[in-house]
Every structure is written in C-alpha cells, then in structure tokens.
Amino acid sequence: MPPSTTPPSVAQRLARALEVLVPALDIVEARVDEGAPPAWCEARGWTGFLLALSDADLARCEAEGLAACIDGLEGAPPSLVALARAADEAARLPRRPVEPLPPASLDELRAVPARKRLQLEALLGAVAPMAARARRLVDVGAGHGHFTRLAAARFDRDAVGLEREPDRVATASALAAGGRARFVAFDAFEQALAFAPDDLAVGLHACGELGDRTVTAAAEAPCDLALVSCCLQKIGAPARAPLSAAARAAGLVLKREALGLTNLTARPAGVEASLDEELLARERRHALLSLLRGRGLDVALGEEMRGINRRRAHGGLRELAARALALRGLGPATEAELREREVAARTAFGQMRRLTLPRALLARLTEVAVALDRASALGERGHEVEAAIVFEPEVTPRNVAIFASARPGGLGG
C-alpha cells in the first residue's frame, strides 16, 4: 500500500514535536555558562566531540544549523545525530498560500521599511480568505497601525487596532484619519481581551504572553485568529504553562529562559550586522558578564545587559563595561581589568559556542511546539486550525504562524 499523501494534522504535528522535545527538555532548560560542560552534555557523552570541532566546522554549524551539518561531521555521536535529524523533521511546517496584493495596497507600503513591508504583504495575503468572512478585524498589539490601516482598506472592513502605548495610538489614529481603521489604547495584561464571534483577531508578532492571551480570547469568543509568534520569553510568570490538553499531558512546561532560546536562529548572515560582528558582540557580552562577576556581583547569564540596549554590545568592551558598572553604582574598569576579561572571554566563549550547538539545535523545535500547542488548544475547542510558515527567513526568522477559524471552511487557501 503506498504511503498516505495526506499532510499531518496540527494534533499529529504536536504529538511528534512533543515526542522529540520533551525528553530533551533538560537540554533546553540549561544554558551553557562559563565554558563548563553542562550536565546534559556530559550525561549523553557529547562533550569530547563538541569541544574537538574545528573553527571551520563550528562556523558552518552556526551558519547552517547542526542538523544540516551533522552527517558531515566525523565522529558525531549516534544519539546526537538521531536528535538532530528528529528535531529538524519535527520542526518543519508547510507554507501558507498567499494571495497577491493589488497595486493600490502596495503603493501604501512604500513608506514602510523593507523587511516590515514584506511581512505586511505576506500576512495580508495569507489572511485574505479569512478576512472575506469577517465583519471586523482586531489587530492586537497594533503598534503604529500599519497592518490595521492596510487591512481595513484592502478588505473594506472596519478594523480596530489595540495598542498599549498611548503615543503610538495617537500616531496611528492621525495616520488613519478618514479611513475605516480606528485605534484604542488597551493593555491586554491589565484588561480582558474580548472578541465577537464574527471578528478576525490578528497578532503580527504578538509577544510572549500576549500571544497566549489572544489565543485564549479567540477560543472563548469563539472567533477566527491569525497569529505570528514572537519573543516567547516575554511572560510574567517564571514558566509558560501549555494551553492544550495534549501538551499538558506531555508536561510541556517551559521556563522563561528556555523560551528565550527560540530567538536563536542558524543563519549564514547576521540580521542587523554581519555574522562575525554578531559573534563579537556575544563575546563582549560574555566578557562583561565575567567582569561583573569578578567585581563580586551575582549576575545570571543574560542579566549582564540589564538596562542596556543590546546593540551597545556591537561597540567596544570599554563603553559597554562603563555603562553596566555605572548602572550598578560601581567605578569604571581599569585597562588591565578589561584586557584580562577580553582574553579570558575569547577562550571560554569558543567553548561555549561549541557546547551550545545541541541546545541551539532545539530552538526552532521549541518555537514550533509552542505554536502547535496554541493551535491545538483552539482545535480542541472546535476550531479548524493550521500552523504554517508565512515569511521567508531572510525577512524575519520569526515566521511561524497559526490560523484558526471557528467556522468550517473559514481558513480558505
């Protein structure tokens, strides 16, 4: 009998993701710190192989992903090879069909930055079949209102943009004057989200807990939903509880630090700078961490940049250290102190990069598992659901979306 050509359902995709991810949660939850091999790496017998990787192999794994390189790495442990293949397979999602936008809509996008413009084009095209059935569109986390305004005009529907920052609401309202879009100052963390059954709720990069709240409100309405995941670590609680019965049964509870892993993406080039520059910035952050700890501070990995824009790490360590020490009421670093930390960080960071590869391998799967959990929660409530890719990774690596309709056939496509 030939194999079935029917694509797996969201529930089946979630089951596969949980099968691979849950046994590896110890890897996901334990960040590599100070170059010391983590317990999960030692227990699996991977340490020697990872630390022996050449600089060239390391660079290739970081650029292309460990799963893409593992078969060509001599001496790779069989258990690591198996995990790499399984994680890659379980994280794959189909592409969402996109209807092309009419020229008038494209003209309105010309003033928008290129990467944002491409995201708006893709999402507007992806939700077109759902928007045709909606009475109203509700844009959660509307920002300056680009999507809200364009959707109102493109689909000839009333559209409401919900945004927490009053200044953004004022700007968006001024830009929307005379159209069918309006904007409301609304804090979804302080006020209860409520949709009407004939709404289409949309979240373009609704961060962390806001995404979960939007899913829950869409399930309760019930209404249609299109949601693109972003910044999953932005939650109020120490850990994210799963929304679906299937993920709860499997124990998919992800700590905030583990959710932050989903921002890692293997790529041959940096997003805001070259890959080499981004690696240097990460090395400087590690040198800063070492410096702060050397001053007697108990600083967790990742907390060294608290109160500092992450882009400052692209400058020199001296400026970065001065800012971090001043924020903590400490005197500036000496030249000897800076040199010592830079040299130590170079060695330790090289080890950390190698030991982090298995954890980075699970970043995409973790992101996909959260999206599938959200979609499955809606599916369990009777929605027709889909999880799909909506943007090219070059546009943004945060391109995992869920689409859910409370009405049969409402997903279109």
C-alpha positions in Angstrom: 0.0 0.0 0.0 1.5 3.4 -1.0 2.2 5.9 1.9 -0.5 8.4 2.6 -0.1 11.8 0.9 -2.5 13.5 3.4 -0.5 16.1 5.3 -0.4 15.6 9.1 -2.9 17.5 11.2 -1.9 20.0 13.8 -2.6 17.5 16.5 -0.3 15.0 14.8 2.4 17.6 14.3 2.2 18.5 18.0 2.4 14.8 19.1 5.6 14.4 17.0 7.1 17.6 18.4 6.4 16.6 21.9 7.8 13.1 21.3 11.2 14.7 20.3 11.3 17.8 22.6 10.0 16.6 26.0 12.8 14.0 26.5 15.3 16.8 25.7 13.9 19.5 28.0 16.9 19.2 30.2 19.0 20.5 27.3 16.5 23.3 26.5 16.4 24.5 30.1 20.1 24.5 31.0 22.1 27.3 29.3 25.8 26.8 28.8 27.7 29.1 31.2 31.4 29.8 31.6 32.5 27.2 29.2 32.0 24.3 31.6 30.3 21.3 30.0 26.6 21.1 31.2 25.3 18.0 32.9 23.1 17.1 29.9 26.1 17.1 27.6 28.3 15.0 29.9 25.5 12.5 30.6 25.0 12.0 26.8 28.7 11.7 26.1 28.8 14.6 23.6 31.4 16.8 25.3 34.6 15.5 23.7 33.1 15.6 20.2 31.8 19.1 20.5 34.9 20.6 22.0 37.0 19.0 19.3 35.1 20.7 16.5 37.4 22.8 14.3 36.7 26.6 13.9 35.6 25.9 10.3 33.1 23.2 11.4 31.8 25.4 14.2 31.2 28.3 11.9 29.4 26.1 9.4 27.2 24.6 12.2 26.3 28.1 13.4 25.5 29.4 10.0 23.6 26.4 8.6 22.4 24.6 11.8 23.8 21.5 13.4 21.1 19.4 11.7 22.3 20.5 8.3 25.9 19.7 9.1 25.8 16.6 11.4 26.1 14.0 8.6 29.4 15.5 7.5 31.0 15.8 11.0 33.4 12.9 11.6 32.9 11.1 14.9 29.4 12.6 15.7 27.8 10.6 18.5 24.9 8.5 17.1 22.5 9.9 19.8 23.3 13.4 18.7 22.8 12.5 15.0 19.5 11.0 15.8 18.3 14.0 17.8 19.4 16.4 15.1 17.5 14.5 12.4 14.4 14.1 14.5 14.3 17.8 15.7 14.7 19.0 12.1 11.9 16.8 10.8 9.5 17.6 13.7 10.0 21.4 13.3 9.1 21.5 9.6 5.8 23.3 8.7 4.1 23.9 5.4 3.9 27.3 3.7 0.7 29.3 3.9 -0.7 30.2 0.5 -0.7 34.0 -0.1 -3.0 36.0 -2.3 -1.1 38.7 -4.2 -2.0 42.3 -3.1 -3.4 44.8 -5.6 -1.2 47.7 -6.7 -3.1 50.2 -4.6 -2.1 48.3 -1.4 1.5 48.1 -2.5 1.6 51.8 -3.0 0.6 52.4 0.6 3.6 50.2 1.8 6.3 52.2 0.1 7.0 54.4 3.2 7.4 51.3 5.4 10.9 49.8 5.9 11.6 46.9 3.5 11.6 44.0 6.0 8.4 45.2 7.7 6.8 45.8 4.3 7.4 42.2 3.2 5.9 41.0 6.4 2.8 43.1 5.9 2.4 42.0 2.3 2.7 38.3 3.3 0.3 38.4 6.2 -2.3 40.5 4.4 -2.2 37.9 1.6 -2.3 35.0 4.0 -5.4 36.2 5.9 -7.4 37.2 2.8 -9.7 34.2 2.8 -10.5 34.7 6.5 -10.9 38.4 6.2 -13.5 37.9 3.5 -15.7 36.2 6.1 -15.2 38.6 9.0 -17.3 41.6 10.0 -14.4 43.3 11.8 -10.7 42.9 12.1 -9.0 43.3 15.5 -5.2 43.9 15.4 -3.7 43.0 18.8 -0.5 44.9 19.6 -1.1 47.3 16.6 2.0 49.5 17.1 1.8 52.3 14.6 -1.1 50.7 12.9 0.3 49.7 9.5 -1.5 46.4 9.4 -4.7 47.8 10.8 -4.9 50.5 8.2 -3.9 48.3 5.3 -6.3 45.6 6.3 -9.2 48.0 6.6 -8.6 49.3 3.1 -7.6 46.0 1.5 -10.7 44.1 2.8 -13.1 47.0 3.1 -13.8 46.2 6.7 -13.9 48.0 10.0 -10.6 47.4 11.8 -9.6 48.2 15.4 -6.0 48.4 16.5 -5.3 47.7 20.2 -2.1 49.2 21.4 -0.7 49.7 24.9 1.4 52.8 24.3 -0.7 56.0 24.1 1.8 57.8 21.9 1.6 55.0 19.3 -2.2 55.2 19.4 -2.1 58.9 18.7 0.3 58.5 15.8 -1.7 55.6 14.3 -5.0 57.5 14.7 -3.6 60.5 12.9 -2.4 58.4 10.0 -5.7 56.6 9.8 -7.9 59.7 9.6 -10.8 59.3 7.2 -10.5 55.5 6.9 -12.2 52.5 8.4 -9.4 51.9 10.9 -9.5 53.2 14.5 -7.2 52.7 17.4 -7.7 52.2 21.1 -5.3 52.4 24.0 -5.6 48.9 25.5 -3.3 47.0 27.8 -4.1 43.3 27.4 -2.1 42.5 30.5 -4.4 44.7 32.6 -7.7 44.5 30.7 -9.5 41.3 29.5 -9.4 40.7 25.7 -12.9 40.0 24.3 -13.7 39.3 20.7 -17.0 39.0 18.9 -17.7 35.6 17.1 -17.6 37.3 13.7 -14.2 39.0 14.4 -10.9 38.1 12.8 -8.3 38.6 15.5 -4.7 39.2 14.2 -1.4 39.4 16.0 1.6 40.2 13.9 4.5 39.4 16.3 2.3 39.5 19.4 5.0 38.8 22.0 5.0 36.0 24.6 2.1 36.1 27.0 0.2 38.4 24.7 0.0 35.7 22.2 -1.3 33.2 24.7 -3.9 35.7 25.9 -5.0 36.3 22.3 -5.4 32.6 21.7 -7.5 32.1 24.9 -9.8 35.1 24.0 -10.3 33.7 20.4 -11.2 30.3 21.8 -13.7 31.9 24.2 -15.4 34.1 21.6 -15.1 31.8 19.5 -13.7 33.8 16.6 -11.2 33.4 13.8 -7.5 34.1 14.5 -4.2 34.7 12.7 -1.2 34.9 15.0 2.6 35.1 14.3 4.8 34.1 17.2 7.5 36.4 18.6 9.6 36.8 21.7 8.1 33.9 23.6 10.1 34.6 26.7 8.1 37.8 27.4 5.9 36.3 30.1 5.0 37.4 33.6 5.3 34.0 35.3 8.6 32.1 35.7 7.4 29.5 33.2 4.8 29.1 30.5 2.0 26.6 31.1 0.7 24.8 28.0 -2.7 25.7 26.6 -3.7 22.4 25.0 -4.6 19.2 26.8 -2.1 17.3 24.7 0.8 19.5 25.7 -0.3 19.5 29.4 -0.4 15.7 29.4 3.1 15.6 28.0 4.5 18.0 30.5 5.5 20.8 28.1 6.2 23.5 30.8 8.8 25.8 29.5 10.8 28.2 31.8 11.2 31.8 30.7 14.9 31.2 30.0 14.1 28.2 27.8 11.6 30.3 25.8 14.3 32.8 25.2 16.2 30.1 23.3 13.6 30.4 20.5 15.2 33.7 19.4 18.3 31.8 18.2 18.3 31.1 14.5 21.1 29.5 12.4 21.8 31.7 9.5 24.7 32.5 7.2 24.5 36.2 7.8 23.5 38.5 10.6 20.2 40.4 10.7 21.4 43.8 12.0 25.2 43.2 11.4 27.5 40.7 9.8 27.6 37.2 11.5 31.2 37.9 12.6 30.1 41.2 14.2 27.3 39.5 16.0 29.6 36.8 17.3 32.0 39.5 18.5 29.1 41.2 20.3 28.2 38.0 22.0 31.8 37.6 23.1 31.9 41.1 24.5 28.7 40.3 26.5 30.4 37.3 27.9 33.5 39.4 28.8 31.1 41.9 30.5 29.5 39.0 32.5 32.9 37.8 33.6 33.9 41.4 34.6 30.7 41.9 36.7 31.2 38.5 38.4 34.8 39.4 39.0 33.5 42.5 40.9 31.7 40.2 43.2 28.2 40.5 41.7 25.9 37.5 41.4 24.8 38.0 37.8 23.0 35.3 35.9 23.8 34.6 32.2 21.8 37.1 30.2 21.4 39.6 33.0 24.7 41.4 32.2 22.8 43.6 29.7 20.0 44.6 32.0 19.2 48.2 31.4 21.4 48.4 28.3 20.3 48.2 24.7 21.7 45.0 23.2 23.1 47.0 20.2 25.6 48.6 22.5 27.5 45.2 22.5 28.5 46.0 18.9 30.7 48.7 20.3 33.9 48.2 22.4 34.0 46.5 25.7 35.2 49.7 27.4 32.0 51.6 26.6 29.8 48.6 27.4 31.5 48.0 30.8 31.3 51.7 31.7 27.6 51.7 31.2 27.0 48.4 33.0 29.1 49.3 36.0 27.6 52.8 36.3 24.1 51.3 36.3 25.2 49.2 39.3 26.9 52.1 41.1 30.4 50.8 40.6 33.5 52.5 39.4 34.9 52.2 35.8 37.0 49.2 34.8 40.8 49.6 34.6 42.7 48.8 31.3 44.2 45.7 32.9 40.8 44.5 34.0 39.4 44.9 30.5 42.3 43.1 28.9 42.1 40.3 31.4 38.4 39.8 30.8 38.7 40.0 27.0 41.4 37.3 26.9 39.5 35.0 29.2 36.3 35.5 27.3 37.8 34.6 24.0 38.8 31.1 25.2 35.6 30.5 27.3 33.3 31.8 24.6 34.8 29.5 22.0 34.0 26.5 24.3 30.5 27.9 25.0 29.8 28.2 21.3 30.6 24.5 20.7 28.7 23.3 23.8 25.7 25.4 22.9 25.2 23.7 19.5 22.8 20.9 20.7 20.7 23.5 22.6 20.5 25.7 19.6 19.5 22.7 17.6 16.3 22.6 19.6 15.5 26.3 19.3 13.3 26.1 16.2 11.5 22.9 17.5 10.7 24.7 20.8 9.2 27.7 18.9 7.2 25.4 16.7 6.0 23.3 19.6 4.6 26.5 21.3 2.8 27.4 18.1 1.4 23.9 17.7 0.3 23.9 21.4 -1.6 27.2 20.8 -3.2 25.8 17.6 -4.1 22.6 19.2 -5.8 24.4 22.1 -8.1 26.1 19.6 -8.5 22.8 17.7 -9.6 21.1 21.0 -12.3 23.8 21.3 -13.7 23.1 17.8 -11.7 25.5 15.6 -10.4 24.5 12.2 -6.6 25.1 12.6 -3.4 25.3 10.7 0.2 26.0 11.6 2.4 27.3 8.8 5.3 29.5 7.6 4.3 32.9 6.3 7.6 34.8 5.7 10.9 33.9 4.2 13.5 33.5 6.9 15.5 36.4 5.3 12.6 38.7 6.0 12.4 37.5 9.6 13.2 34.2 11.3 10.1 34.7 13.5 7.9 33.4 10.7 5.8 30.7 12.4 2.0 31.5 12.3 -1.2 29.8 13.4 -4.5 30.2 11.6 -7.8 29.2 13.2 -11.4 29.5 12.2 -14.4 28.9 14.3 -16.4 28.3 11.1 -16.0 25.3 8.8 -14.0 26.1 5.7 -13.1 29.5 7.1 -9.3 29.1 6.6 -9.7 29.1 2.8 -6.4 28.7 1.0 
